[in-house]
Amino acid sequence: MKASIFGLGYVGVVTAACLARDGHEVIGVDVNPEKVGAIAAGRSPIVEPELDDLLREGVAAGRIGATTDAARAIADSEISLISVGTPSSKRGDPYLGHVDDVCADIGDALAAKRMPHVVVLRSTVPPGTLARCADMVTKRAPGAHLSFAFNPEFLREGSAIADFNHPSYSIIGTESEHAEEALRRLYAAVEAPVLVISPEVSEMVKYVANCWHAAKIGFANEIGRVAKALGVDGRTVMDVITQDTKLNVSPVYMKPGFAYGGSCLPKDVRAVLHYAHEKGVPVPMLAALPTSNQAQIDTACDLVLATKSSRLAVLGLAFKAGTDDLRESPAVPLVKRLLGEGCEVRIYSPDVNRARLMGTNLAYIREHIPHFERLLVDDADEAISWAETVVVTHPQAHFSRALDRAPDGTRVVDLAGVFAERPQRFEYDGIAW
């Protein structure tokens, strides 16, 4: 293919070199004539292993060029990649001026072009930016046959070429079959799963990936500080943790839903925070965990109360499906607050048997909801038909079957993602969807 790349910074230069190596013809565009001159001469403007050799080979083969002229680049290409910077403004939001400038240049250049063209945004931007860019370019080039996509990159400095060659996946955020087909052709030499998703989701994924990476670094560093204070090598601890790919490094626990609870997570977080405080070790990320968890409970309460319902059926009182453990279940403070707000509550939780509860489990629930036995019901259908709103706290087959039998128009507040897709026959709201 013939591709133009707008923005010859880190991502743009690496992408240009790798695409040329894979047989495509690439022309880079930048407002900085020094960058343009360096690349046109086969010299890299950045330091990155293997990049100089790839650029020299690409220029020598006639597959890499560079210019400051956007119109020339558009005329000589069928697909354009936008890889300009989106630095933080003083407020913290991304400055999108460079993206806007490039879109304006591309739109003006496309106004004079009669051939179809694909515009691909690769800069890190908030959801909705591609749609705004598409509108801007289309207005400047009325009648042009244009397709748009968002294609995030996941290149790490120091291993960018290896990351380009072997990504975990290639994401194509588009609603255009033509744009999808063009990007599949562009990355045909890259062996990786291709995920075709909406532009807005793909724009968000890039931000989430970087936030998750930062969270992992912060978590490992805080654990290292606490471990050292307790006389343990934090590196060995985290090495063991990462060898468990079933729970620790996996999709498990990585889905939005209700707050965590039970007899382990809350108390163990508190224990680590206690020892960190005792040893004078700062752990702001770990210290934020209880606050974040409480915020999820508060969000759930607000979501339910916003329905203005006085009769509520709560499906699930234990902290998770398949157990009767009520200790620090997030459903308990949820019910307690709803009762305090004057709501009538009936609870269907088939795993919670009044006669079997004992010990600390029984003591905990009686301390927080002394009359909880009077709230428990044995018939899900009866509770659902009685209620003005049904609140689901965790996914369970009992709940799904009962909701399948619920009449159309039932109001449901879903805290657990019990439905894979938004049900159209219910008045429905979810905690994170």
For each residue, the residues with C-beta under 8 A, 3 or more apart:
1: 24 25 78 79 182 185 186
2: 24 25 27 76 77 78 79
3: 19 24 25 26 27 77 78 79 80 81 186
4: 26 27 28 29 73 74 76 77 79 80 81
5: 8 12 15 16 26 27 28 29 80 81 83
6: 12 29 30 70 73 80 81 82 83 84 102 105 106
7: 11 12 29 30 82 83 84 85 98 102 123
8: 5 12 13 16 28 29 30 32 35 36 39 45 66
9: 12 13 46 83 84 85
10: 13 14 46 48 155 157 160
11: 7 14 15 83 122 153 155
12: 5 6 7 8 9 15 16 28 30 81 83 84
13: 8 9 10 16 17 28 39 44 45 46 48 51 55
14: 10 11 17 18 48 51 155 160 161 164
15: 5 11 12 18 19 81 83 122 153 164
16: 5 8 12 13 19 20 26 28 39 55 58 64
17: 13 14 20 21 44 51 54 55 58 64 161
18: 14 15 21 22 54 161 164 165
19: 3 15 16 22 24 26 186
20: 16 17 23 24 25 26 54 57 58 61 63 64
21: 17 18 54 57 58
22: 18 19 188 189 190
23: 20 63 189
24: 1 2 3 19 20 63 186
25: 1 2 3 20 62 63 77
26: 3 4 5 16 19 20 58 63 64 65
27: 2 3 4 5 64 65 66 67 72 73 76 77
28: 4 5 8 12 13 16 36 39 64 65 66 67 73
29: 4 5 6 7 8 66 67 68 69 70 73
30: 6 7 8 12 35 36 66 68
31: 68
32: 8 35 36
33: 36 37 68
34: 37 38 45
35: 8 30 32 38 39 45 66
36: 8 28 30 32 33 39 40 66 67 68
37: 33 34 40 41 66
38: 34 35 41 43 44 45
39: 8 13 16 28 35 36 42 43 44 45 55 59 64 66
40: 36 37 59 65 66
41: 37 38 59
42: 39 52 55 56 58 59 60 64
43: 38 39 52 55 56
44: 13 17 38 39 47 48 51 52 55
45: 8 13 34 35 38 39
46: 9 10 13 51
47: 44 51
48: 10 13 14 44 51 157 158 160 161
49: 158 159 161
50: 53 54 161
51: 13 14 17 44 46 47 48 54 55 160 161
52: 42 43 44 55 56
53: 50 56 57
54: 17 18 20 21 50 51 57 58 161
55: 13 16 17 39 42 43 44 51 52 58 59 64
56: 42 43 52 53 59 60
57: 20 21 53 54 60 61
58: 16 17 20 21 26 42 54 55 61 63 64
59: 39 40 41 42 55 56 62 63 64 65
60: 42 56 57
61: 20 57 58 64
62: 25 59
63: 20 23 24 25 26 58 59
64: 16 17 20 26 27 28 39 42 55 58 59 61
65: 26 27 28 40 59
66: 8 27 28 29 30 35 36 37 39 40
67: 27 28 29 36 72 73
68: 29 30 31 33 36
69: 29 72 73
70: 6 29 73 74 102 105 106 108 109
71: 74 75 105 108 109 112
72: 27 67 69 75 76
73: 4 6 27 28 29 67 69 70 76 77 80 109
74: 4 70 71 77 80 106 109 110 113 117
75: 71 72 109 112 113
76: 2 4 27 72 73
77: 2 3 4 25 27 73 74 80 117
78: 1 2 3 115 116 117 118 182
79: 1 2 3 4 117 118 119 120 182 183 186
80: 3 4 5 6 73 74 77 106 117 118 119 120
81: 3 4 5 6 12 15 120 122 151
82: 6 7 99 102 103 106 119 120 121 122 123 133
83: 5 6 7 9 11 12 15 122 123 153
84: 6 7 9 12 98 99 101 102 123
85: 7 9 98 123
86: 94 95 96 98 99 123 124 125
87: 94 95
88: 92 93 94 95
89: 92 93 94 95
90:
91:
92: 88 89
93: 88 89 126
94: 86 87 88 89 124 125 126
95: 86 87 88 89 98
96: 86 99 100 125 129
97: 100 101
98: 7 84 85 86 95 101 102 123
99: 82 84 86 96 102 103 121 123 125 129 133
100: 96 97 103 104 133 136
101: 84 97 98 104 105
102: 6 7 70 82 84 98 99 105 106
103: 82 99 100 106 107 119 133 136 137
104: 100 101 107 108 136 140
105: 6 70 71 101 102 108 109
106: 6 70 74 80 82 102 103 109 110 119 137
107: 103 104 110 111 136 137 138 139 140 141
108: 70 71 104 105 111 140 141
109: 70 71 73 74 75 105 106 112 113
110: 74 106 107 113 117 137 140 141 144 146
111: 107 108 140 141 142 144
112: 71 75 109
113: 74 75 109 110 117 141 144
114: 144
115: 78 145
116: 78 145 146 147 178
117: 74 77 78 79 80 110 113 144 145 146 147
118: 78 79 80 146 147 148 149 178 179 182 183
119: 79 80 82 103 106 133 134 137 146 147 148 149
120: 79 80 81 82 148 149 150 151 179 183
121: 82 99 125 129 130 133 148 149 150 151
122: 11 15 81 82 83 150 151 152 153
123: 7 82 83 84 85 86 98 99
124: 86 94 152 206 207 210
125: 86 94 96 99 121 129 130 150 203
126: 93 94 129 203 207
127: 199 200 201 203 204
128: 131 132 200 203
129: 96 99 121 125 126 132 133 150 203
130: 121 125 133 134 148 149 150 173 199 200 203
131: 128 134 135 199 200
132: 128 129 135 136
133: 82 99 100 103 119 121 129 130 136 137 148
134: 119 130 131 137 138 146 148
135: 131 132 138 139
136: 100 103 104 107 132 133 139 140
137: 103 106 107 110 119 133 134 140 141 146 148
138: 107 134 135 141 142 144 146
139: 107 135 136 142
140: 104 107 108 110 111 136 137
141: 107 108 110 111 113 137 138 144 146
142: 111 138 139
143:
144: 110 111 113 114 117 138 141
145: 115 116 117
146: 110 116 117 118 119 134 137 138 141
147: 116 117 118 119 174 176 178 179 182
148: 118 119 120 121 130 133 134 137 174 176 179 199
149: 118 119 120 121 130 172 173 174 176 179 180 182 183 199
150: 120 121 122 125 129 130 171 173 174 199 202 203
151: 81 120 121 122 170 171 172 173 183 202
152: 122 124 171 173 202 203 205 206 209
153: 11 15 83 122
154: 163 167 168 209
155: 10 11 14 160 163 164
156: 159 160 163
157: 10 48 160
158: 48 49
159: 49 156 162 163
160: 10 14 48 51 155 156 157 163 164
161: 14 17 18 48 49 50 51 54 164 165
162: 159 165 166
163: 154 155 156 159 160 166 167
164: 14 15 18 155 160 161 167 190
165: 18 161 162 190
166: 162 163 191 192
167: 154 163 164 170 190 192
168: 154 192 193
169: 192 193 194 195
170: 151 167 183 187 190 192 193 194 195
171: 150 151 152 194 195 197 202 205
172: 149 151 179 180 183 184 194 195 196 197 202
173: 130 149 150 151 152 196 197 198 199 200 201 202 203
174: 147 148 149 150 179 180 183 196 199
175: 198 199
176: 147 148 149 179 180
177: 180 181
178: 116 118 147 181 182
179: 118 120 147 148 149 172 174 176 182 183
180: 149 172 174 176 177 183 184 196
181: 177 178 184 185
182: 1 78 79 118 147 149 178 179 185 186
183: 79 118 120 149 151 170 172 174 179 180 186 187
184: 172 180 181 187 188 194
185: 1 181 182 188
186: 1 3 19 24 79 182 183
187: 170 183 184 190 192 194
188: 22 184 185
189: 22 23
190: 22 164 165 167 170 187
191: 166
192: 166 167 168 169 170 187
193: 168 169 170
194: 169 170 171 172 184 187
195: 169 170 171 172
196: 172 173 174 180
197: 171 172 173 201 202 205
198: 173 175 201 202
199: 127 130 131 148 149 150 173 174 175 202 203
200: 127 128 130 131 173 203 204
201: 127 173 197 198 204 205
202: 150 151 152 171 172 173 197 198 199 205 206
203: 125 126 127 128 129 130 150 152 173 199 200 206 207
204: 127 200 201 207 208
205: 152 171 197 201 202 208 209
206: 124 152 202 203 209 210
207: 124 126 203 204 210 211
208: 204 205 211 212
209: 152 154 205 206 212 213
210: 124 206 207 213 214
211: 207 208 214 215
212: 208 209 215 216
213: 209 210 216 217
214: 210 211 217 218
215: 211 212 218 219 285
216: 212 213 219 220
217: 213 214 220 221
218: 214 215 221 222 285
219: 215 216 222 223 285 286
220: 216 217 223 224 234 238
221: 217 218 224 225
222: 218 219 225 226 276 283 284 285 286
223: 219 220 226 227 234 237 238
224: 220 221 227 228 234 235 237 238
225: 221 222 228 229 234 276 281 282 283
226: 222 223 229 230 234 272 275 276 279 281 283 286
227: 223 224 230 232 233 234 237
228: 224 225 231 232 233 234
229: 225 226 275 276 279 280 281
230: 226 227 275 279
231: 228
232: 227 228 236 237
233: 227 228 236 237
234: 220 223 224 225 226 227 228 237 238
235: 224 238 239
236: 232 233 239 240
237: 223 224 227 232 233 234 240 241
238: 220 223 224 234 235 241 242
239: 235 236 242 243
240: 236 237 243 244
241: 237 238 244 248 249
242: 238 239 248 249
243: 239 240 248
244: 240 241 247 248 249
245: 248 249 250
246: 250 252
247: 244 250 252 253
248: 241 242 243 244 245
249: 241 242 244 245
250: 245 246 247 254
251: 254 255
252: 246 247
253: 247
254: 250 251
255: 251 417
256: 417 431 432 433
257: 394 415 416 417 431 432
258: 296 297 300 330 331 393 394 415 416 431
259: 293 294 296 297 300 330
260: 265 266 293 319 330
261: 265 266 319 320 327 328 329 330 331
262: 265 266 319 320 325 327 328 329
263: 267 325 327 328
264: 267 268
265: 260 261 262 268 269
266: 260 261 262 269 270 290 293 328
267: 263 264 270 271 328
268: 264 265 271 272
269: 265 266 272 273 286 289 290
270: 266 267 273 274 290
271: 267 268 274 275
272: 226 268 269 275 276 283 286
273: 269 270 276 277 283 286 287 290
274: 270 271 277 278
275: 226 229 230 271 272 278 279 281
276: 222 225 226 229 272 273 279 281 282 283 286 287
277: 273 274 280 281
278: 274 275
279: 226 229 230 275 276
280: 229 277
281: 225 226 229 275 276 277
282: 225 276
283: 222 225 226 272 273 276 286 287
284: 222 287 288
285: 215 218 219 222 288 289
286: 219 222 226 269 272 273 276 283 289
287: 273 276 283 284 290 291
288: 284 285 291 292
289: 269 285 286 292 293
290: 266 269 270 273 287 293 294
291: 287 288 294 295
292: 288 289 295 296
293: 259 260 266 289 290 296 297 330
294: 259 290 291 297 298
295: 291 292 298 299
296: 258 259 292 293 299 300 330 431
297: 258 259 293 294 300 301 330 333 334
298: 294 295 301 302
299: 295 296 302 303 431
300: 258 259 296 297 303 304 330 334 413 415 431
301: 297 298 304 305 334 337 338
302: 298 299 305 306
303: 299 300 306 307 413 415 429 431
304: 300 301 307 309 312 334 338 389 391 413
305: 301 302 308 338 341
306: 302 303
307: 303 304 388 389 411 413
308: 305
309: 304 312 343 387 388 389 411
310: 342 343 344 388
311: 343 344 346 386 387 388 389
312: 304 309 338 343 344 345 346 387 388 389 390 391
313: 345 346 347 348 383 384 386 387 389 390 391
314: 317 331 334 335 338 345 346 347 348 349 391 393
315: 347 348 349 380 383 390 391 392 393 396 398 399 402
316: 321 331 348 349 392 393 394 396 399 416
317: 314 326 329 331 332 335 347 349 352 372 376 393
318: 321 323 324 325 326 329 331 349 351 352 394
319: 260 261 262 323 325 326 327 328 329 330 331 394
320: 261 262 323 325 394
321: 316 318 351 394 395 396
322: 351 396
323: 318 319 320 351
324: 318 351 352 353 356 357 361
325: 262 263 318 319 320 329 361
326: 317 318 319 329 332 352 357 361 364 365
327: 261 262 263 319 360 361 364
328: 261 262 263 266 267 319 332 364
329: 261 262 317 318 319 325 326 332
330: 258 259 260 261 293 296 297 300 319 333 334 393
331: 258 261 314 316 317 318 319 334 335 393 394
332: 317 326 328 329 335 336 364 365 368 369
333: 297 330 336 337 368
334: 297 300 301 304 314 330 331 337 338 391 393
335: 314 317 331 332 338 339 345 347 369 375
336: 332 333 339 340 368 369
337: 301 333 334 340 341
338: 301 304 305 312 314 334 335 341 343 345
339: 335 336 342 343 345 369
340: 336 337
341: 305 337 338
342: 310 339
343: 309 310 311 312 338 339
344: 310 311 312
345: 312 313 314 335 338 339 375
346: 311 312 313 314 375 377 383 386 387
347: 313 314 315 317 335 352 372 375 376 377 383
348: 313 314 315 316 376 377 378 379 380 383 398 399 402
349: 314 315 316 317 318 352 376
350: 378 380 398
351: 318 321 322 323 324
352: 317 318 324 326 347 349 357 376
353: 324 356 357
354: 357 373 376
355:
356: 324 353
357: 324 326 352 353 354 361 362 365
358: 361 362
359: 362 363
360: 327 363 364
361: 324 325 326 327 357 358 364 365
362: 357 358 359 365 366
363: 359 360 366 367
364: 326 327 328 332 360 361 367 368
365: 326 332 357 361 362 368 369 372
366: 362 363 369 370 372
367: 363 364 370
368: 332 333 336 364 365
369: 332 335 336 339 365 366 372 375
370: 366 367
371: 374 375
372: 317 347 365 366 369 375 376
373: 354 376
374: 371
375: 335 345 346 347 369 371 372
376: 317 347 348 349 352 354 372 373
377: 346 347 348 380 382 383
378: 348 350
379: 348 382 383
380: 315 348 350 377 383 384 398 399 402
381: 384 385 402 405 406
382: 377 379 385 386
383: 313 315 346 347 348 377 379 380 386 387 390
384: 313 380 381 387 390 402 403 406 410
385: 381 382 406 407
386: 311 313 346 382 383
387: 309 311 312 313 346 383 384 390
388: 307 309 310 311 312 411
389: 304 307 309 311 312 313 411 412 413
390: 312 313 315 383 384 387 403 406 410 411 412 413
391: 304 312 313 314 315 334 412 413 415
392: 315 316 395 399 403 412 413 414 415 416 418
393: 258 314 315 316 317 330 331 334 415 416
394: 257 258 316 318 319 320 321 331 415 416
395: 321 392 399 400 416 417 418
396: 315 316 321 322 399 400 418
397: 400 401
398: 315 348 350 380 401 402
399: 315 316 348 380 392 395 396 402 403 418
400: 395 396 397 403 404 418
401: 397 398 404 405
402: 315 348 380 381 384 398 399 405 406
403: 384 390 392 399 400 406 410 412 418 426
404: 400 401
405: 381 401 402
406: 381 384 385 390 402 403 410 412 426
407: 385 410
408: 425 426
409: 425 426 427
410: 384 390 403 406 407 426 427
411: 307 309 388 389 390 426 427 428
412: 389 390 391 392 403 406 423 426 427 428 429
413: 300 303 304 307 389 390 391 392 429 430 431
414: 392 417 418 419 428 429 430 431 433
415: 257 258 300 303 391 392 393 394 430 431
416: 257 258 316 392 393 394 395
417: 255 256 257 395 414 420 430 432 433
418: 392 395 396 399 400 403 414
419: 414 422 423 428
420: 417
421:
422: 419 428 430 433
423: 412 419 426 428
424:
425: 408 409
426: 403 406 408 409 410 411 412 423
427: 409 410 411 412
428: 411 412 414 419 422 423
429: 303 412 413 414
430: 413 414 415 417 422 433
431: 256 257 258 296 299 300 303 413 414 415
432: 256 257 417
433: 256 414 417 422 430
